[in-house]
Amino acid sequence: ILVLPLAVWSQALPGNVGDPNNPELINPSFEDIARASLPPKGWIDCGFPNESPPDVQPSGAWEVYRPAYHGYTYLGMVTRENDTWEAVGQRLNFPLLKDHCYTFSIFLCSSSEYWSAVAPDSVANREFLPDDLPKKNFDQAIKLRIWGGDGYCDKKDLLAESRTIENTNWQKYSWKIEPKRDITHIVLEAFYKTPTLFPYNGNVLVDHASNFTMISCNEDEELILPPSVRILQPIEKVNPRLNQVKVNAIVRNIKSKSQIRFRVNSAQIDVFNFDPLTGEFSTSLMLREGKNSIHLYASNEKGEAEDDTQVYIIEQGSVAEETTSPQSQPKENEPREDYKVLKSLNDGKQVTTGQIIQIDNLYFPADSSSLHDKASFAVLDELFQYLQEHPSVSIEVRGHTSGGSGGQKINMKYSEDLSKARAKTVALYLVRKGIPADRIQYKGFGPRQPIASNTTAEGRKRNQRVEIKILST
């Protein structure tokens, strides 16, 4: 029996990070160590040079204790009665483009308590000021302004402006952004209610900013963008002893799995998870020794995109493999005697290629491919356990439906689609549990392969089944 070696991994360097159509902020949730007078990581101070920078709250400084809307911390900024105010900025990973439109949102509120000592004119030399300076509550309502420019703290284009923030609980504020020029840098600025006769002490709390998402400037038109594909690095190592990995990727501007092609070493893999809303792609694989090429491709009516990476598994017996730490290896195909449902696997005999094993106790509701019954998950967990302990075994999940009784006509396409969907449910369950997708195939046969007569209820029940076929051992 070939025992797979401990894997040593080598990967291609990642490409440019992000989606050009959806520029992202660094640390959009303003996560950092809560503290006063120091902006959160990823953001720089864009305030007045002789004034203190913004705060990471809730630090307890200034009597601010409100919990964050998202994560653990948020940004706190103030305006002052000496006609100064706070702001932070950063560079975008991709520019906002002139003559394009974007959506952007952020959560804002005001704190009823924001106490701070106030110097008469400036706090440039705060450390030399007496400790008994009077404290004032920066509790008045102010607004947030969003600027764009082509350098750090540059404010060439006012992109958006909130109303005066009077709510003391978190609320989401959203805007349609229409840049008048290409924007590479962004500034978030606290500012007074306008118009106002005199500057005043106020505060705004800021949390959980979104990406800038490109949309159609015409609300009656759907914006279709070219796809973007990015394989996330590093490749996740699930079980190095078995060369098992999980590939994660982001695939944007794609509506259906049918628009995605995923290949490993020239073999197309059809079993993977994809959420078109988030663009998240993932699947588990078992790689071979040596170099493994991974290729992800997506296309729509506006274009196509692809990304590649490589994972190298050090071959057994090589010099590099011999330098790895020895580990005890469990025996493959060791017979078990505790399968309660798949009892045919308890006899210790090796399964053979082409063998068909029926999965009993698998219950689908009528006209459904969803599983909810505990007994169904119990039998699938046994199948998962067997495949996990026998990594050389690959299977085909086969779905079947019953035929009509008494010569009743049935919708063949519907029956075949239903049987395929049920087989896919089983395959996806096993993949999500950790079985590599390249070890599992699935097919739907509808009513074309009965094992009993459809003239009786018992026969139709037997015909409506899911089974596995052993493809390799």
Residue pairs with C-beta under 8 A, 6 or more apart in sequence:
1 331
1 332
1 333
2 316
3 329
3 332
4 241
4 242
4 243
4 289
4 316
4 391
5 289
5 313
5 314
5 315
5 316
5 321
5 324
6 240
6 241
6 321
6 324
6 325
6 327
7 237
7 240
7 241
7 243
7 287
7 313
7 314
8 312
8 313
8 314
8 320
8 321
8 324
9 234
9 235
9 237
9 240
9 311
9 312
9 313
10 310
10 311
10 312
11 233
11 234
11 235
11 309
11 310
11 311
11 312
12 308
12 309
12 310
13 233
14 230
14 231
14 232
14 233
15 230
15 307
17 93
17 230
18 24
18 93
18 94
18 230
19 94
19 228
19 230
19 250
19 252
19 279
20 94
20 228
21 94
21 213
21 214
21 225
21 226
21 228
21 252
21 253
22 94
22 211
22 212
22 213
22 214
22 252
23 92
23 93
23 94
23 95
23 96
23 102
23 211
23 212
24 92
24 93
24 94
24 211
24 212
25 42
25 90
25 92
25 186
25 209
25 211
26 42
26 43
26 90
26 93
27 40
27 41
27 42
27 43
28 208
28 209
28 210
28 211
29 68
29 70
29 71
29 73
29 74
29 207
29 208
29 209
30 40
30 43
30 56
30 71
30 73
30 74
30 75
30 206
30 207
31 40
31 41
31 71
31 72
31 73
32 40
32 41
32 56
32 73
33 56
33 73
34 56
34 57
34 58
34 59
34 60
34 72
34 73
35 55
35 56
35 59
35 61
36 52
36 55
36 56
36 59
36 61
36 62
37 52
37 53
37 54
37 55
38 53
38 55
38 56
39 45
39 53
39 54
39 56
39 75
39 88
40 56
40 73
40 75
40 88
42 90
43 75
43 88
43 89
43 90
44 88
44 89
44 90
44 152
44 153
45 53
45 54
45 86
45 87
45 88
46 87
46 88
46 89
46 152
46 153
46 187
46 189
47 53
47 54
47 84
47 85
47 86
47 87
48 84
48 85
50 122
50 123
50 124
51 80
51 84
51 86
51 122
51 123
51 124
52 123
52 126
53 86
54 75
54 76
54 77
54 78
54 86
54 87
54 88
54 190
55 61
55 62
55 64
55 75
55 76
55 77
56 73
56 74
56 75
56 76
57 64
57 66
57 73
57 74
57 75
57 76
57 205
58 64
58 65
58 66
58 67
58 68
58 73
58 74
62 76
62 113
62 114
62 115
62 116
62 138
63 113
63 114
63 115
64 76
64 111
64 113
64 114
64 205
65 113
66 109
66 111
66 205
68 74
68 207
69 107
69 170
69 207
69 208
70 107
70 207
70 208
71 207
71 208
74 205
74 206
74 207
74 208
75 88
75 188
75 205
75 206
75 207
76 111
76 114
76 203
76 204
76 205
76 206
77 85
77 86
77 87
77 88
77 188
77 189
77 190
77 203
77 204
77 206
78 85
78 86
78 114
78 116
78 138
78 142
78 190
78 201
78 202
78 203
78 204
79 85
79 86
79 138
79 142
79 190
79 191
79 192
79 199
79 200
79 201
79 202
79 203
80 118
80 138
80 199
80 201
81 118
81 136
81 198
81 199
81 200
81 201
82 118
82 121
82 122
82 199
83 199
84 199
85 142
85 189
85 190
85 191
85 192
86 189
86 190
87 153
87 187
87 188
87 189
87 190
88 187
88 188
89 152
89 153
89 154
89 185
89 186
89 187
89 188
90 152
90 185
90 186
91 152
91 184
91 185
91 186
92 183
92 184
92 185
92 186
92 212
95 182
95 183
95 184
96 102
96 148
96 159
96 177
96 179
96 182
96 183
96 212
97 179
97 182
98 179
98 180
98 181
98 182
99 217
100 178
100 179
100 214
100 217
101 176
101 177
101 178
101 214
101 215
101 216
101 217
102 176
102 177
102 178
102 179
102 212
102 213
102 214
102 215
103 174
103 175
103 176
103 177
103 210
103 212
103 213
103 215
104 146
104 159
104 160
104 174
104 175
104 177
104 209
104 210
104 211
104 212
104 213
105 172
105 173
105 174
105 175
105 209
105 210
106 144
106 172
106 173
106 206
106 207
106 208
106 209
106 210
107 170
107 171
107 172
107 173
107 206
107 207
107 208
108 144
108 162
108 165
108 167
108 170
108 171
108 173
108 204
108 205
108 206
108 207
109 165
109 167
109 168
109 169
109 170
109 171
109 204
109 205
110 139
110 141
110 142
110 165
110 166
110 167
110 168
110 202
110 203
110 204
110 205
111 139
111 168
111 203
111 205
112 139
112 168
113 137
113 139
114 137
114 138
114 139
114 203
115 135
115 136
115 137
115 138
116 135
116 136
116 138
117 129
117 133
117 134
117 135
117 136
118 133
118 134
118 135
118 136
118 201
119 126
119 129
119 133
123 129
136 201
137 201
138 201
138 202
138 203
139 201
139 202
139 203
140 200
140 201
140 202
140 203
141 164
141 165
141 166
141 193
141 202
142 164
142 165
142 190
142 191
142 192
142 193
142 202
142 203
142 204
143 161
143 162
143 163
143 164
143 165
143 190
143 191
143 192
143 193
143 194
143 204
144 161
144 162
144 165
144 173
144 188
144 189
144 190
144 191
144 204
144 206
145 158
145 160
145 161
145 162
145 188
145 189
145 190
145 191
146 158
146 159
146 160
146 161
146 175
146 177
146 186
146 187
146 188
146 189
147 154
147 155
147 156
147 157
147 158
147 159
147 186
147 187
147 189
148 155
148 156
148 157
148 159
148 179
148 181
148 183
148 185
148 186
148 187
149 155
149 156
149 157
149 183
149 184
149 185
149 187
150 156
150 181
150 182
150 183
150 184
150 185
151 184
151 185
152 185
153 185
153 187
154 185
154 187
155 187
155 189
156 181
157 179
157 180
157 181
157 183
159 175
159 177
159 179
159 183
159 186
160 175
160 177
162 173
164 193
165 204
170 205
170 207
176 215
177 212
178 217
188 206
190 202
190 203
190 204
192 199
192 200
192 202
193 202
214 223
214 225
215 223
216 222
216 223
224 253
224 300
224 301
224 302
225 252
225 253
225 302
226 253
226 300
226 302
226 303
226 304
226 305
227 251
227 252
227 253
227 254
227 259
227 298
227 299
227 300
227 302
227 303
227 304
227 305
228 250
228 251
228 252
228 253
228 305
229 249
229 250
229 251
229 296
229 297
229 298
229 305
229 306
229 307
230 249
230 250
230 251
230 307
231 247
231 248
231 249
231 294
231 296
231 307
231 308
231 309
232 248
232 249
232 250
233 309
235 245
235 246
235 247
235 294
235 309
235 311
236 245
236 246
236 247
236 248
237 244
237 245
238 244
238 245
238 246
238 284
238 434
239 434
241 327
241 329
242 286
242 391
243 286
243 287
243 288
243 289
243 313
244 284
244 285
244 286
244 287
244 391
244 434
244 436
245 284
245 285
245 286
245 287
245 311
246 282
246 283
246 284
246 285
247 281
247 282
247 283
247 284
247 285
247 294
247 296
248 280
248 281
248 282
249 280
249 281
249 282
249 296
249 307
250 279
250 280
250 281
251 260
251 274
251 279
251 281
251 296
251 298
252 279
253 300
253 302
254 260
254 274
254 276
254 279
254 298
254 300
255 276
255 300
256 276
257 272
257 274
259 298
259 299
259 300
260 272
260 274
260 281
260 296
260 297
260 298
261 268
261 295
261 296
261 297
261 298
262 268
262 269
262 270
262 272
262 281
262 283
262 295
262 296
262 297
263 269
263 293
263 294
263 295
263 297
264 285
264 287
264 292
264 293
264 294
264 295
264 438
265 288
265 292
265 293
266 293
267 438
269 283
269 285
269 437
269 438
270 437
270 441
271 283
271 427
271 428
271 431
271 437
271 440
271 441
271 442
272 281
272 282
272 283
272 431
272 437
273 280
273 281
273 282
273 283
273 428
273 431
273 432
274 280
274 281
281 296
283 431
283 437
284 431
284 434
284 435
284 436
284 437
285 436
285 437
285 438
286 391
286 436
286 438
286 439
287 311
287 313
288 313
289 313
289 314
289 315
289 316
290 312
290 313
290 315
291 310
291 311
291 312
292 310
292 311
292 312
292 313
293 308
293 310
294 308
294 309
294 310
294 311
295 306
295 307
295 308
296 306
296 307
296 308
297 304
297 305
297 306
298 304
298 305
298 306
299 305
314 320
314 321
314 324
315 321
330 389
332 389
332 390
332 391
332 392
333 350
333 389
333 390
333 392
334 389
335 346
335 347
335 348
335 349
336 345
336 346
336 386
336 389
337 346
337 348
338 346
339 345
339 346
339 382
339 386
340 378
340 382
341 359
341 360
341 361
341 378
341 379
341 382
342 357
342 359
342 379
342 382
342 383
342 386
344 357
345 351
345 357
345 386
350 473
351 357
351 393
351 470
351 473
352 470
352 473
353 470
353 471
353 472
353 473
354 469
354 470
355 469
355 470
356 398
356 467
356 468
356 469
356 470
357 467
357 468
357 470
358 465
358 466
358 467
359 379
359 380
359 383
359 426
359 465
359 466
359 467
359 468
360 379
361 375
361 376
361 378
361 379
362 371
362 376
362 379
362 380
362 426
362 465
362 466
363 371
363 373
363 375
363 376
364 370
364 371
364 376
364 422
364 425
365 372
367 418
369 418
369 421
369 422
369 424
369 425
370 425
371 377
371 380
371 425
371 429
377 429
380 426
380 429
380 430
381 433
383 430
383 468
384 429
384 430
384 433
384 434
384 435
386 393
387 393
387 395
387 430
387 435
387 439
388 434
388 435
390 473
391 439
392 472
392 473
393 439
393 470
393 472
393 473
394 438
394 439
394 440
394 441
394 470
394 471
394 472
395 439
395 440
395 441
395 468
395 469
395 470
395 471
396 440
396 441
396 442
396 443
396 468
396 469
396 471
397 423
397 424
397 426
397 427
397 440
397 441
397 442
397 443
397 466
397 467
397 468
398 423
398 442
398 443
398 444
398 445
398 466
398 467
398 468
398 469
399 418
399 419
399 420
399 421
399 422
399 423
399 424
399 426
399 442
399 443
399 444
399 445
399 466
400 419
400 444
400 445
400 446
400 447
400 449
400 450
400 463
400 464
400 465
400 466
400 467
401 415
401 416
401 418
401 419
401 446
401 447
401 463
401 464
402 447
402 450
402 454
402 459
402 460
402 461
402 463
402 464
403 410
403 447
403 450
403 454
403 460
403 463
404 410
404 447
404 454
405 454
405 455
405 460
406 455
410 447
412 446
412 447
415 446
415 447
416 444
416 445
416 446
417 444
418 444
418 446
419 444
419 445
419 446
420 442
420 443
420 444
421 444
422 444
422 466
423 442
423 443
423 444
423 466
424 442
426 442
426 466
427 440
427 441
427 442
430 440
431 437
431 440
441 471
447 454
447 463
450 459
450 463
451 462
451 463
451 465
452 458
452 459
452 460
452 462
452 463
453 459
454 460
454 463
